[in-house]
Amino acid sequence: MTKTPEETYSTDAPECPYCGHKQMHDGGSLYDEDLTEMECGRCDRSFDVQVYHSTSWTCCPRDEA
């Protein structure tokens, strides 16, 4: 049975909109905001990618006794 292509969203790894396969990643190029196209490692179909970065900080008081 073929999966109906649909937009996917993941915080783990790019997910193919055709077969649902999460792409292997080591960081590197998958964190490049200029990355716009990828080929699925399972079904070999190309799909568009949008990379977003988010940074946050947690700060705690120091014990200054």
PyMOL CGO cylinders between C-alpha atoms (Angstrom):
from pymol import cmd
from pymol.cgo import CYLINDER

trace = [
    CYLINDER, 0.00, 0.00, 0.00, 1.42, 3.41, -1.01, 0.3, 1, 1, 1, 1, 1, 1,
    CYLINDER, 1.42, 3.41, -1.01, 1.29, 6.27, 1.48, 0.3, 1, 1, 1, 1, 1, 1,
    CYLINDER, 1.29, 6.27, 1.48, -0.46, 9.44, 0.28, 0.3, 1, 1, 1, 1, 1, 1,
    CYLINDER, -0.46, 9.44, 0.28, 2.18, 12.20, 0.22, 0.3, 1, 1, 1, 1, 1, 1,
    CYLINDER, 2.18, 12.20, 0.22, 1.62, 14.86, 2.85, 0.3, 1, 1, 1, 1, 1, 1,
    CYLINDER, 1.62, 14.86, 2.85, 3.64, 17.52, 4.62, 0.3, 1, 1, 1, 1, 1, 1,
    CYLINDER, 3.64, 17.52, 4.62, 5.57, 16.15, 7.59, 0.3, 1, 1, 1, 1, 1, 1,
    CYLINDER, 5.57, 16.15, 7.59, 7.08, 17.81, 10.67, 0.3, 1, 1, 1, 1, 1, 1,
    CYLINDER, 7.08, 17.81, 10.67, 9.68, 16.35, 12.98, 0.3, 1, 1, 1, 1, 1, 1,
    CYLINDER, 9.68, 16.35, 12.98, 12.09, 17.56, 15.63, 0.3, 1, 1, 1, 1, 1, 1,
    CYLINDER, 12.09, 17.56, 15.63, 14.15, 14.35, 15.32, 0.3, 1, 1, 1, 1, 1, 1,
    CYLINDER, 14.15, 14.35, 15.32, 15.08, 14.17, 11.63, 0.3, 1, 1, 1, 1, 1, 1,
    CYLINDER, 15.08, 14.17, 11.63, 13.66, 15.03, 8.19, 0.3, 1, 1, 1, 1, 1, 1,
    CYLINDER, 13.66, 15.03, 8.19, 10.76, 12.69, 7.43, 0.3, 1, 1, 1, 1, 1, 1,
    CYLINDER, 10.76, 12.69, 7.43, 9.98, 11.71, 3.83, 0.3, 1, 1, 1, 1, 1, 1,
    CYLINDER, 9.98, 11.71, 3.83, 6.51, 12.94, 2.84, 0.3, 1, 1, 1, 1, 1, 1,
    CYLINDER, 6.51, 12.94, 2.84, 6.12, 9.97, 0.47, 0.3, 1, 1, 1, 1, 1, 1,
    CYLINDER, 6.12, 9.97, 0.47, 7.04, 6.94, 2.60, 0.3, 1, 1, 1, 1, 1, 1,
    CYLINDER, 7.04, 6.94, 2.60, 7.42, 8.38, 6.13, 0.3, 1, 1, 1, 1, 1, 1,
    CYLINDER, 7.42, 8.38, 6.13, 11.06, 7.28, 6.49, 0.3, 1, 1, 1, 1, 1, 1,
    CYLINDER, 11.06, 7.28, 6.49, 13.09, 9.43, 8.91, 0.3, 1, 1, 1, 1, 1, 1,
    CYLINDER, 13.09, 9.43, 8.91, 16.38, 10.27, 7.25, 0.3, 1, 1, 1, 1, 1, 1,
    CYLINDER, 16.38, 10.27, 7.25, 19.67, 9.38, 8.93, 0.3, 1, 1, 1, 1, 1, 1,
    CYLINDER, 19.67, 9.38, 8.93, 21.53, 12.45, 10.10, 0.3, 1, 1, 1, 1, 1, 1,
    CYLINDER, 21.53, 12.45, 10.10, 24.72, 13.38, 11.84, 0.3, 1, 1, 1, 1, 1, 1,
    CYLINDER, 24.72, 13.38, 11.84, 23.92, 17.06, 12.18, 0.3, 1, 1, 1, 1, 1, 1,
    CYLINDER, 23.92, 17.06, 12.18, 26.08, 18.73, 9.56, 0.3, 1, 1, 1, 1, 1, 1,
    CYLINDER, 26.08, 18.73, 9.56, 24.13, 19.53, 6.39, 0.3, 1, 1, 1, 1, 1, 1,
    CYLINDER, 24.13, 19.53, 6.39, 20.77, 18.80, 7.99, 0.3, 1, 1, 1, 1, 1, 1,
    CYLINDER, 20.77, 18.80, 7.99, 21.23, 21.94, 10.09, 0.3, 1, 1, 1, 1, 1, 1,
    CYLINDER, 21.23, 21.94, 10.09, 22.05, 24.08, 7.05, 0.3, 1, 1, 1, 1, 1, 1,
    CYLINDER, 22.05, 24.08, 7.05, 19.26, 26.61, 6.48, 0.3, 1, 1, 1, 1, 1, 1,
    CYLINDER, 19.26, 26.61, 6.48, 20.26, 26.67, 2.78, 0.3, 1, 1, 1, 1, 1, 1,
    CYLINDER, 20.26, 26.67, 2.78, 19.29, 22.98, 2.39, 0.3, 1, 1, 1, 1, 1, 1,
    CYLINDER, 19.29, 22.98, 2.39, 16.17, 22.98, 0.20, 0.3, 1, 1, 1, 1, 1, 1,
    CYLINDER, 16.17, 22.98, 0.20, 16.02, 19.51, -1.35, 0.3, 1, 1, 1, 1, 1, 1,
    CYLINDER, 16.02, 19.51, -1.35, 16.70, 15.97, -0.15, 0.3, 1, 1, 1, 1, 1, 1,
    CYLINDER, 16.70, 15.97, -0.15, 16.45, 12.48, -1.55, 0.3, 1, 1, 1, 1, 1, 1,
    CYLINDER, 16.45, 12.48, -1.55, 14.88, 9.80, 0.61, 0.3, 1, 1, 1, 1, 1, 1,
    CYLINDER, 14.88, 9.80, 0.61, 17.23, 7.01, 1.65, 0.3, 1, 1, 1, 1, 1, 1,
    CYLINDER, 17.23, 7.01, 1.65, 14.40, 4.46, 1.39, 0.3, 1, 1, 1, 1, 1, 1,
    CYLINDER, 14.40, 4.46, 1.39, 12.14, 5.33, -1.57, 0.3, 1, 1, 1, 1, 1, 1,
    CYLINDER, 12.14, 5.33, -1.57, 14.69, 7.47, -3.52, 0.3, 1, 1, 1, 1, 1, 1,
    CYLINDER, 14.69, 7.47, -3.52, 12.15, 10.25, -4.14, 0.3, 1, 1, 1, 1, 1, 1,
    CYLINDER, 12.15, 10.25, -4.14, 13.17, 13.88, -3.81, 0.3, 1, 1, 1, 1, 1, 1,
    CYLINDER, 13.17, 13.88, -3.81, 11.35, 16.29, -1.55, 0.3, 1, 1, 1, 1, 1, 1,
    CYLINDER, 11.35, 16.29, -1.55, 11.67, 19.88, -0.37, 0.3, 1, 1, 1, 1, 1, 1,
    CYLINDER, 11.67, 19.88, -0.37, 13.15, 20.62, 3.05, 0.3, 1, 1, 1, 1, 1, 1,
    CYLINDER, 13.15, 20.62, 3.05, 12.91, 23.70, 5.24, 0.3, 1, 1, 1, 1, 1, 1,
    CYLINDER, 12.91, 23.70, 5.24, 15.35, 23.84, 8.15, 0.3, 1, 1, 1, 1, 1, 1,
    CYLINDER, 15.35, 23.84, 8.15, 14.54, 25.94, 11.22, 0.3, 1, 1, 1, 1, 1, 1,
    CYLINDER, 14.54, 25.94, 11.22, 16.79, 26.65, 14.17, 0.3, 1, 1, 1, 1, 1, 1,
    CYLINDER, 16.79, 26.65, 14.17, 15.66, 27.51, 17.67, 0.3, 1, 1, 1, 1, 1, 1,
    CYLINDER, 15.66, 27.51, 17.67, 17.88, 28.50, 20.56, 0.3, 1, 1, 1, 1, 1, 1,
    CYLINDER, 17.88, 28.50, 20.56, 16.87, 28.78, 24.19, 0.3, 1, 1, 1, 1, 1, 1,
    CYLINDER, 16.87, 28.78, 24.19, 18.62, 29.22, 27.50, 0.3, 1, 1, 1, 1, 1, 1,
    CYLINDER, 18.62, 29.22, 27.50, 17.90, 28.09, 31.02, 0.3, 1, 1, 1, 1, 1, 1,
    CYLINDER, 17.90, 28.09, 31.02, 19.57, 30.11, 33.76, 0.3, 1, 1, 1, 1, 1, 1,
    CYLINDER, 19.57, 30.11, 33.76, 19.77, 29.27, 37.44, 0.3, 1, 1, 1, 1, 1, 1,
    CYLINDER, 19.77, 29.27, 37.44, 20.90, 31.43, 40.33, 0.3, 1, 1, 1, 1, 1, 1,
    CYLINDER, 20.90, 31.43, 40.33, 24.33, 30.66, 41.74, 0.3, 1, 1, 1, 1, 1, 1,
    CYLINDER, 24.33, 30.66, 41.74, 24.74, 29.93, 45.39, 0.3, 1, 1, 1, 1, 1, 1,
    CYLINDER, 24.74, 29.93, 45.39, 26.96, 32.82, 46.45, 0.3, 1, 1, 1, 1, 1, 1,
    CYLINDER, 26.96, 32.82, 46.45, 27.37, 31.97, 50.13, 0.3, 1, 1, 1, 1, 1, 1,
]
cmd.load_cgo(trace, "trace")
